Amino acid sequence: MKYGISWHSIIPMRKDPAEEAEMVSQMLFGESYTVRTEQEHWLEIQTQFDHYSGWIDRKLHKEISESFFHQQMEQNQPVLCSLLMSIERHGASPQMILAASTLPGYNRKKDMLVIDDEVFHIRWTFGDFGVKGPETLHKTAGQFLNAPYLWGGRSLFGCDCSGFVQIVFKIHGIKLQRDSSQQAAQGETISSLAHARLGDLAFFANEEGKVYHVGMILSPGEIIHNSGCVHIDRLDETGIMNLENQSYSHKLFSIKRMFL
């Protein structure tokens, strides 16, 4: 078994081993994975954070030891809460990493983090670095306003609906699965919108009852979600009301609470 870690800001994960293949997800800096299959220039991997599978370019693979991988699994690694951070390792140019990146071996006093034996020095951070509790989920979500919709995306510079809520919750130490249909199977069901509270997730389904969209409730009448871009819409028991044309764009399926 081979193990790897993303030490790039973003690594695209594709449905098939080809550059033109659909991007199904992304890995952020510091997220680790196992290698399941090797095929010439491509590796099929499964992420440690959400057990999602896809293909990555072999050139982006950084191998790590088995012991370091299992250390990653056993310990709760710090997560970057600020929007951006600049890091630099010896002999390489500085690089930017994004909110929700994982910070293995983070040492606050020395301003550095360690991946296996590689030391990354923190040069500067844009935004508050402090650990966040669930009560500030709405503030974190608000920092993503106007982020464009990107199928398979998980970052400030482009995300899909489930990627958006996943990374917001990751920043707050709450683990969600990758796709909205998977997320809809998590948490505690809330009986009605009237009983919903800030941070609950609302799921939306098509006519066949298949969940395909998710957003985070700000109040019983408001939701922040990514449809076109991250924005706030009106929500009622029927679904999401588009304020521009006064019509429903998504049909409400269920409401789930992911933390007490």
N, C-alpha and C positions, 0 to 999 in steps of 0.2 A: 504494500500500500504506500502510495506517495501522498505527501501533504504539501500544501502551499498556502501562501498568504498574499493578499493584495498590498503591494507597496507603491502602487500608482493611485492617483486621486480617484479615478474611476476605471473599472474594467468592464466592458460590455460582455454580457452573457448572451449567446445566440442559440436559437432553436436547433440549428444544424451547423456542421463544421464548415462554414463558408462566410466570407466577409459580407456577402449580400444577403445572408440569412436574417430572418426576423430577430430583433433584440428582445429577449424575454425578461431580462432583468439586468441589474448592474451590481458589482461589488464595489464597496467603498474602501478607502485605505484601512488597513489593519484587520479586515475580515478574512478569516481563514477558511480552508476548504480541503476536501479529499479529492484525489484524482481517481476517477472511475474507469475511464477509457482513454487510450492514446491513439491518435490517428494523424500521422505525418505532422502537419503544422498546427494541429488542434488537440486540445485536451477537453474531455467531458468531465466536469467537476460537479461536486455537491457542496453547497455552502454549509458551514458549521452553524451560522446564526439562524437561518430559517429552513435549512435542508432543501433548498431549491437547486434544481439541476439545469445545466446548460453547458454550452461549449465556449471556451476562451482560446484566444490566440496563444500558442505556445511561447511566443516571444514575451508575453506579459506574465508568464508563470515565474514565481519566486518560490523555490523549494524551501521548506522548513523541516526541522527534525520532528520525529514522532513525539518526543517528550515535550517539545514546545507546543505542538498542536494540542496535546491532551491537557497541558497546563492552561491553554486558552479556554478549553472546554470547562475545566474544573473551577476556574476563577472568574469572577465577574470583572471583566476588563473595563476601565474607564471609557467613556464615550465623549467625543468632542461636542460640547454644547454650543459653542460660539459658531458663528456663520462660517468663518474661514480661519485657517492657521497656516503659517509658513514654517516649514521644517527643512532641515538640511543634514545630510550625512557626509562623512568625510570623503572628499574627492568627487562629490557630485554637486550639481547646481541646486539651489533652493527649489522647493516645490510647494504648491498650495494643496491643502487637504480641506475637505468640506464637512459641514455639520453632519453629525451622526457617524462620522468615521470612528473606528475603534482605535484605542491608544494602548497597545501592549507595553507592559513594563514602564508605565508612565511614572516619572519621578518629578513631582512638582517643585521640590527644593532645588533640584539641579536643572530644571527646565529641559528635560529630555525624555525619550522613550526608547525602548530596546526591543528589536525583533531578532530572536536568536542572539547572535553576537553583534548585530549591526546597531549602532547607536545613532539616533536621530536627535539633533538639537532643535529646540523650539526657538524660532527667531522672533515672531510676533503673532499676536492673536487679535482677530477683529471680532469684538463682542464679548459678552460676559462668559467666562469659562466655568463658573461655579456649577456644582451639581444641582439639578432641577427636580422639584417634586411635582406630583400630578396636578397640584393646584395652579400651576402656571402653564399647563398644556396650551391654553388659548393664546398666550403670548408667543410661545414658540411657533404655533401654527400660523399666527399673524405675520411672522417674519418671512413666510413663504408666499404671501400674497403676490399675485401676478406671475409666479413661476409658471412657465409654459407647460402644457401637456406634452408628455413624451412617453409613448408606449414603452414599457419596460424600465422607465427612468426612476431613480431613487435619490435625486439630489435637488438642490436649490435651483440649478440651471436647467432642470427638466425632469418631470416625474409624472407617473400615472396616478390614478385616484388611490389605489391601494399602496403604492410606493410612498405617496405623500403621507398617509396616516402612519405607515409603518416606521418611517424615519422620525417623524415627530414623537411617536411613542418610544422609539429606541432611545432618543435623547433623554427621555424621562425614566429610563430603566425598565420599560414595559415591553415585553417581546410579543410581536404579532407575526403571524404567518405572512407569506408574500402576496397572495392573490385575495381579492375581496371574497370569493366563495369560500376560501379557507378561513379567512378572518371571521366570516359569519358563523362558523362552527365553534368559535372561541367565546369565552366570557359568559356572563349571566344575562338571560333574556329579560328585557324590561317590557312590561305589559302594554304600555301606551306612551305616546309622546308626552302626555301630561305628567308622567312620572320620570321623564328623562332629566338628566342634569348635564352640566358642562363636562365635556370629555367623553360622553357616551358616543358610540358609533352607530350611525344609521346606514342600513343596507337597502339596496334597491334591486328589484328583479324585473325580468322581462315577462311577457305574457305566459311563458311556459314555467315561470317560477324559478328561473335560474338567476342567481345573484351575479350582477355584473358591475355594480358601482357601490362606492362607500364614501362617506363623508363624516366629519366630526361635528357633533351638536354643540353650539355655543350657548343656546337657550332653547326652550321649547318651540320657538318660532324662527330660529336662525341656524344655518349650517354652513360650515366652511368645507369646500371640496374642490377637486380639480376636474373641471370639465371645460376644456379649451385652455384655461389657466386656473390657478388657485384663486378663488373668489368666494364671496359670501352671498348666499341666496336665502329666500324665505322657505320655511319648511312647515308643513302641516300634516295631518293624519293621512292625506292622500299622497303626498310626496313633495318634490321640490318644485316650487313655483318660480319660473323665470320672470324676474321683475320687469324686464324690457318688453316682453310680448304678452305678459299675464297668462301664460299657459304652463301646464305641468310638463317638465322634461324627464322626470324620473319617478317611478312608482314605488312608494315606501313598502318594504318587505318586512324588516325587523329592526329592532334596536337592541344593542348589546352593551353591557358595561364590562370593561376590561380590568378595572381595579376597584377596590372597595372604597 
